């Protein structure tokens, strides 16, 4: 059958598409800008008809109905593999289940833990051959769900770009139901870099050589670094997340080599740029694989963390027991970069943080607080950076780690940290 006739034979309304979900279904729906927002909201309207439906995604960029009310608990249950602002905002409602899993293992989690049987995702309009494209976010994990799903339901959206890559599209013949609803892709809100962010960036930029391959994480601090690389030459990209700062570097001719990423997340301009085919997208199981990362010479990995103890353990996803973010790919790149010829991995953080009660605390601590998650193990940590300098702790004895990290702590806390380290037996003086 001609693919156009096939398309029409599978075309249903958004309501009819949502009606295909049954109690007990386990749904992966496209993350972030790949979310079929209208389809998921209509599904939520069926709450009284369904039981034990589980919807799984990462970093929601829309306040979905099933986040907002306890009536969905047990009926349409929400799971996230990356905890973001909307998940935090509605966590107390009780229908958000957090799963911190390495990005390199998320495909395994979808197939073997969640056992997803449904893929629901936003896609582009079909090309001349009948292929629907997953867009800047969908390539990361949609293929893992597609491989095991017995129901594939897509929402065609004219704003979803056609992207280049691996497992980046699906043919009309492989889809069970098609609905259509056009909506602009939700951007990721981004804070402007702070003065401290820029100071930290100024320490890192000289460490990045011409010809390096870069991986930069999420947040204002990471963007500060990316936007300061204009003086570099012949950079390449191998990163889980392609950012607005990378787009600017490519447009200015700073990035001239390959641009390979798991997904793009940021502004609508970024989504359009990726849709021009200049960035090759690959699933996270490939992008974040240690062996793939190791193939990149002079790989420079820059990520942010929340706190570090004096031996180099980095907590990047919780404040005590309070979950703030998720594991993501930080540990994947921390290990991969160590295998790269000339590779360097940087973990960045401001030296202090102000608590809700107005107290100022050091982010470099003698011991992490109870409940703090060790995202990057001390044996994987290479360079820790604050606005006071860089501490190289990679493969160093504990005493050297302690002294190096105290030296980049805020001066107001250095004496206290040294006393705590002596009392704990980490150093002698």
C-alpha positions in Angstrom: 0.0 0.0 0.0 1.2 3.5 -0.8 2.4 5.2 2.4 0.1 8.1 2.0 -2.9 5.8 1.9 -1.5 4.0 4.9 -1.2 7.3 6.7 -4.8 8.1 6.1 -5.9 4.6 7.2 -4.2 5.1 10.5 -5.2 8.7 11.1 -7.6 9.2 14.0 -8.5 12.1 16.3 -6.5 12.8 19.4 -9.4 11.5 21.5 -9.5 8.2 19.5 -5.7 7.8 19.8 -5.9 8.2 23.6 -8.7 5.7 23.7 -6.3 3.0 22.6 -4.7 2.9 26.0 -5.9 0.2 28.4 -5.5 -0.5 32.1 -2.1 -2.0 32.8 -0.3 -0.3 29.9 3.2 1.0 30.5 3.8 4.0 28.3 7.1 5.7 27.4 6.2 9.1 26.1 8.7 11.4 24.4 10.6 13.6 26.8 10.7 17.4 26.9 10.0 18.9 23.4 9.1 15.4 22.1 6.1 15.1 24.4 2.8 14.7 22.6 1.2 17.2 25.0 -2.4 17.2 23.7 -2.4 13.4 23.5 -1.2 13.0 27.1 -3.7 15.6 28.4 -6.6 13.8 26.7 -5.4 10.5 28.1 -5.4 12.2 31.6 -9.1 12.9 31.0 -9.8 9.2 31.0 -8.6 8.9 34.6 -11.9 7.3 35.8 -11.8 4.6 33.1 -8.2 3.4 33.8 -6.2 1.6 36.4 -2.6 0.8 36.8 -1.4 2.8 33.8 2.2 3.9 34.1 3.6 6.8 32.1 7.3 7.3 32.0 9.4 10.2 30.6 12.2 12.5 31.7 12.3 16.2 32.5 8.7 17.3 31.8 8.4 20.7 30.3 4.7 20.9 30.7 2.5 20.9 33.8 0.6 17.7 32.9 -2.8 17.1 34.5 -1.6 13.8 36.1 1.0 15.7 38.0 -1.4 18.0 39.7 -4.0 15.9 41.5 -3.9 12.8 43.8 -6.9 11.4 41.9 -4.4 10.0 39.3 -2.5 7.9 41.8 -3.0 4.2 41.1 -4.8 5.1 37.9 -2.3 7.0 35.7 1.0 6.9 37.5 3.8 9.2 36.5 7.5 8.2 36.5 10.5 10.3 35.6 14.1 9.3 34.8 15.3 12.9 35.1 13.8 15.0 37.8 13.1 18.6 36.7 11.3 21.8 37.7 7.7 20.6 37.0 8.3 17.3 38.8 9.7 19.2 41.8 6.8 21.6 41.8 4.2 18.9 42.0 6.1 16.2 43.9 4.2 16.7 47.1 1.0 15.9 45.3 2.2 12.3 45.4 2.1 11.1 41.8 5.8 11.6 40.9 8.1 8.6 41.2 11.8 9.4 40.6 14.2 7.0 39.1 17.9 8.1 39.0 19.5 6.0 36.3 22.7 6.5 34.3 21.7 7.8 30.8 23.8 5.0 29.4 21.5 2.5 31.1 18.1 4.1 30.4 17.3 1.9 27.4 17.8 -1.1 29.7 15.5 0.4 32.3 12.7 1.0 29.8 12.9 -2.4 28.4 13.7 -4.6 31.4 12.4 -2.7 34.5 9.5 -0.7 33.2 8.7 -3.2 30.4 7.1 -0.5 28.3 4.6 -1.8 25.8 3.4 1.6 24.4 5.3 4.4 22.7 3.5 7.8 22.5 5.5 10.6 21.0 5.4 13.8 19.0 6.8 13.5 15.5 7.4 15.6 12.4 5.1 15.5 9.3 6.2 12.6 7.0 8.9 13.2 4.4 8.6 12.1 0.8 9.3 8.5 1.7 6.8 8.3 4.6 9.2 8.7 7.5 8.2 10.6 10.6 11.1 12.2 12.6 11.5 12.1 16.4 12.9 15.6 16.6 15.6 17.0 18.8 14.6 15.2 22.0 13.0 11.9 20.8 16.0 10.2 19.3 17.6 9.8 22.8 15.2 7.0 23.9 12.3 6.6 21.6 14.1 3.8 19.8 14.4 1.8 23.0 10.6 1.9 23.4 9.9 1.4 19.7 11.8 -1.9 19.8 9.5 -3.5 22.4 6.2 -1.6 22.1 3.1 -3.4 20.8 1.3 -0.1 20.4 3.0 2.9 18.8 0.9 6.1 18.8 2.3 9.3 17.3 1.1 12.9 17.3 2.2 14.7 14.1 3.2 18.2 14.8 4.3 20.6 12.1 6.7 22.3 14.5 8.7 19.1 15.2 11.9 19.3 13.0 13.2 16.5 10.9 16.5 15.6 12.3 19.6 13.7 11.2 21.0 10.7 13.1 20.6 7.1 14.2 17.2 5.7 15.2 15.9 9.2 14.4 12.7 8.4 12.6 10.0 5.8 12.2 8.1 4.9 9.0 4.3 5.2 8.7 4.0 1.4 8.2 5.5 0.8 11.7 3.0 3.1 13.5 -0.3 1.8 14.7 -2.2 5.1 15.2 -1.6 8.6 14.0 -3.2 11.8 15.3 -2.4 15.4 14.4 -2.0 18.4 16.6 0.3 21.4 16.0 1.9 23.1 19.0 5.2 25.1 19.4 7.9 23.0 21.1 8.3 24.0 24.8 11.7 25.6 25.3 13.9 25.0 28.4 13.9 28.1 30.6 17.5 29.1 31.2 19.0 31.5 33.8 21.7 34.0 32.8 25.2 33.2 34.1 26.0 34.8 37.4 29.2 36.6 38.3 30.4 33.4 40.1 29.5 31.3 37.1 31.7 33.6 34.9 34.6 33.4 37.4 34.5 29.6 37.3 34.3 29.7 33.5 37.4 31.8 33.4 39.4 29.0 35.2 38.2 26.3 32.9 38.4 28.0 29.5 42.3 28.0 29.4 42.2 24.3 30.1 40.3 23.6 26.8 42.8 23.2 23.9 42.1 24.0 20.3 40.9 20.9 18.6 39.2 19.6 21.7 35.9 17.7 21.7 33.5 19.2 24.2 30.7 17.9 26.5 28.9 20.5 28.5 26.1 19.9 30.9 22.9 21.8 31.8 22.5 25.1 33.7 23.7 28.7 33.8 27.2 27.8 34.8 27.6 25.4 31.9 26.3 28.0 29.6 28.8 30.6 31.0 31.6 28.2 29.9 30.2 27.5 26.5 29.7 31.1 25.6 33.3 31.9 26.6 34.9 29.6 24.1 34.8 32.0 21.2 38.6 32.3 21.1 39.0 28.6 20.5 39.5 26.9 17.2 38.5 23.6 15.5 36.3 22.3 18.3 34.1 19.2 18.0 31.1 18.0 20.0 30.3 14.6 21.6 27.7 15.3 24.2 24.5 14.0 25.7 23.0 17.5 25.5 23.5 19.9 22.6 23.1 23.4 24.0 22.4 27.0 22.8 26.0 27.9 23.6 27.2 25.1 21.2 24.9 26.4 18.5 26.4 29.9 18.8 29.9 28.4 18.7 29.0 26.5 15.5 27.5 29.6 13.9 30.7 31.6 14.7 32.9 28.9 13.2 34.5 27.8 16.5 33.1 24.3 16.2 34.2 23.0 12.8 34.4 19.3 13.5 31.7 16.7 14.2 28.6 17.6 16.2 27.2 14.4 17.8 24.6 14.5 20.6 21.9 12.5 22.4 19.5 15.3 22.3 19.1 19.1 22.0 17.5 21.1 24.7 17.1 24.8 25.0 15.5 27.5 22.8 13.3 27.2 19.8 16.1 28.6 17.7 18.2 25.6 18.9 15.5 23.2 17.8 15.4 24.7 14.4 19.2 24.6 14.1 19.2 20.9 14.9 16.5 20.4 12.3 18.8 21.8 9.7 20.8 18.5 9.9 24.0 20.0 11.2 23.9 17.9 14.4 23.9 14.1 14.3 21.6 12.7 17.0 22.2 9.2 18.4 20.5 7.2 21.2 21.9 7.7 24.7 23.0 4.1 24.9 25.5 5.0 22.2 26.4 8.6 23.1 27.0 7.8 26.8 28.8 4.5 26.3 32.2 4.7 27.9 33.8 3.1 24.9 32.3 5.6 22.5 33.4 8.5 24.7 36.9 7.1 24.8 37.2 7.3 21.0 37.2 11.1 21.3 40.7 12.5 21.8 41.0 15.6 24.0 37.5 15.1 25.3 36.7 17.9 27.7 33.7 17.2 30.0 32.2 20.0 32.0 29.4 19.3 34.5 27.9 21.0 37.5 27.5 19.5 41.0 25.9 20.6 44.2 28.5 19.7 46.8 31.8 17.8 47.1 33.4 16.2 50.2 37.0 16.5 51.0 37.9 13.2 49.3 36.3 14.1 46.0 32.8 12.5 46.2 30.4 14.7 44.3 26.7 15.0 45.1 24.9 16.4 42.0 21.3 15.3 42.5 20.1 15.8 46.1 20.3 18.1 49.1 20.3 15.6 51.9 17.3 13.4 51.2 15.6 16.1 49.2 15.8 15.1 45.5 16.8 18.1 43.3 17.9 16.5 40.0 18.9 13.1 38.7 22.0 11.0 37.8 21.8 11.8 34.1 25.1 11.2 32.3 27.6 12.8 34.6 29.1 9.6 35.8 29.1 8.1 32.3 31.3 11.0 31.1 33.4 11.0 34.3 34.5 7.5 33.4 34.6 7.9 29.7 36.7 11.0 29.7 39.4 9.2 31.8 39.7 6.8 28.8 40.1 9.6 26.3 43.6 10.5 25.1 44.2 13.9 26.6 40.7 13.9 28.2 39.8 16.1 31.2 36.7 16.1 33.3 35.6 19.1 35.3 33.0 19.3 38.1 32.0 22.9 38.9 30.2 24.5 41.8 30.1 27.8 43.6 32.0 27.7 46.9 29.0 28.6 49.0 25.2 28.2 49.0 22.6 30.1 51.0 20.0 27.9 52.8 16.3 28.7 53.1 16.9 30.2 56.6 19.5 32.6 55.1 22.6 30.8 56.4 25.7 30.6 54.2 27.2 27.1 53.9 30.3 25.8 52.2 29.6 23.4 49.3 32.9 21.7 50.0 32.3 19.6 53.0 34.3 17.4 55.3 31.4 14.9 55.0 28.3 14.9 52.9 25.1 15.3 54.8 22.8 12.3 55.5 20.9 11.3 52.4 23.2 13.1 50.0 23.6 11.1 46.8 27.1 10.3 45.5 26.6 10.9 41.8 30.3 10.8 40.9 32.6 8.6 42.9 35.8 10.1 44.2 37.9 7.6 42.2 36.3 9.1 39.0 36.5 12.8 39.9 39.3 14.6 38.0 39.1 18.4 38.5 36.8 20.3 40.9 36.4 24.0 40.2 35.0 26.9 42.3 35.4 30.6 41.9 38.6 30.2 43.9 40.4 27.8 41.6 40.9 24.3 40.3 41.7 21.2 42.4 43.2 18.3 40.5 42.3 15.2 42.6 42.5 12.5 40.0 44.2 9.4 41.3 45.7 11.4 44.1 46.2 10.2 47.7 43.5 11.3 50.1 45.8 13.8 51.9 46.5 15.5 48.6 42.8 15.6 47.7 41.9 17.1 51.0 44.5 19.9 50.8 43.6 20.7 47.2 39.9 20.9 47.9 40.4 23.1 51.0 42.4 25.4 48.9 39.5 26.2 46.5 36.9 26.4 49.3 35.6 29.8 50.3 38.2 31.4 52.6 35.7 31.9 55.4 35.4 28.1 55.7 38.9 26.9 55.0 40.1 26.9 58.7 37.0 25.0 59.8 37.4 22.4 57.0 41.0 21.9 57.9 40.1 21.3 61.6 37.4 18.9 60.6 39.8 17.0 58.3 42.3 16.7 61.1 39.7 15.6 63.6 38.5 12.9 61.1 42.1 11.7 60.5 42.1 12.6 56.9 45.2 14.8 57.3 47.7 15.4 60.2 48.0 19.1 60.1 
